[in-house]
Amino acid sequence: MIAIQPTAEQIVRWLEQVPDPEIPVISVIDLGIVRHVGWGDDGACIVTITPTYSGCPATTVIGQAITNRI
């Protein structure tokens, strides 16, 4: 069986469906916190996010929502 890796563009489309936990009508993509989508040396998907401010209490929740969506 051959595993097909999604493109970065596909992952971004999936992340357009992940709402910001504080403003659910805005996605994490719309919010502008997703900085990079790529793959590690082991083939794992890596999504780099930058919170809207350094003490953002929703960062963990956002990271988990992204993981769950992917």
C-alpha distance (Angstrom), angle and dihedral (degrees) to the residues before:
residue distance angle dihedral
M1 . . .
I2 3.79 . .
A3 3.80 118.2 .
I4 3.79 113.6 -140.0
Q5 3.78 114.2 -146.2
P6 3.80 115.0 -144.3
T7 3.78 117.7 -123.2
A8 3.78 121.8 -109.7
E9 3.80 87.2 -111.8
Q10 3.82 90.7 56.6
I11 3.77 91.3 50.6
V12 3.80 90.5 49.9
R13 3.82 88.7 53.1
W14 3.82 88.8 52.2
L15 3.80 90.4 49.3
E16 3.80 90.0 53.1
Q17 3.81 83.6 72.6
V18 3.82 94.7 54.9
P19 3.80 107.8 96.3
D20 3.77 124.6 -145.6
P21 3.83 103.6 -108.2
E22 3.80 92.3 -134.7
I23 3.83 97.2 43.5
P24 3.83 105.7 26.0
V25 3.81 95.1 -175.2
I26 3.82 88.9 66.6
S27 3.80 122.4 68.7
V28 3.79 124.0 -140.2
I29 3.82 86.0 -109.2
D30 3.83 92.4 52.5
L31 3.79 89.1 47.4
G32 3.80 89.2 56.3
I33 3.80 97.8 -130.3
V34 3.82 96.6 121.2
R35 3.80 103.4 91.4
H36 3.80 103.5 169.9
V37 3.80 141.7 4.5
G38 3.79 117.5 -162.4
W39 3.78 145.9 122.7
G40 3.77 132.3 -92.3
D41 3.79 125.0 -132.9
D42 3.80 88.5 -93.0
G43 3.81 91.8 55.0
A44 3.81 94.2 -106.4
C45 3.78 116.6 143.6
I46 3.80 113.1 -112.3
V47 3.80 120.6 -161.6
T48 3.79 114.6 -172.7
I49 3.79 115.7 -154.9
T50 3.77 131.2 -177.0
P51 3.80 113.9 -156.2
T52 3.79 118.5 -131.2
Y53 3.82 87.6 -110.7
S54 3.81 133.1 6.5
G55 3.81 95.8 -108.7
C56 3.80 96.1 46.9
P57 3.81 106.7 150.0
A58 3.81 91.6 -157.3
T59 3.83 95.6 62.2
T60 3.82 93.8 96.3
V61 3.80 92.2 46.1
I62 3.80 91.1 48.7
G63 3.80 91.8 49.4
Q64 3.80 91.2 51.0
A65 3.82 91.9 47.7
I66 3.81 89.9 52.0
T67 3.80 91.4 48.8
N68 3.79 91.1 48.7
R69 3.82 92.8 49.3
I70 3.79 94.5 49.6
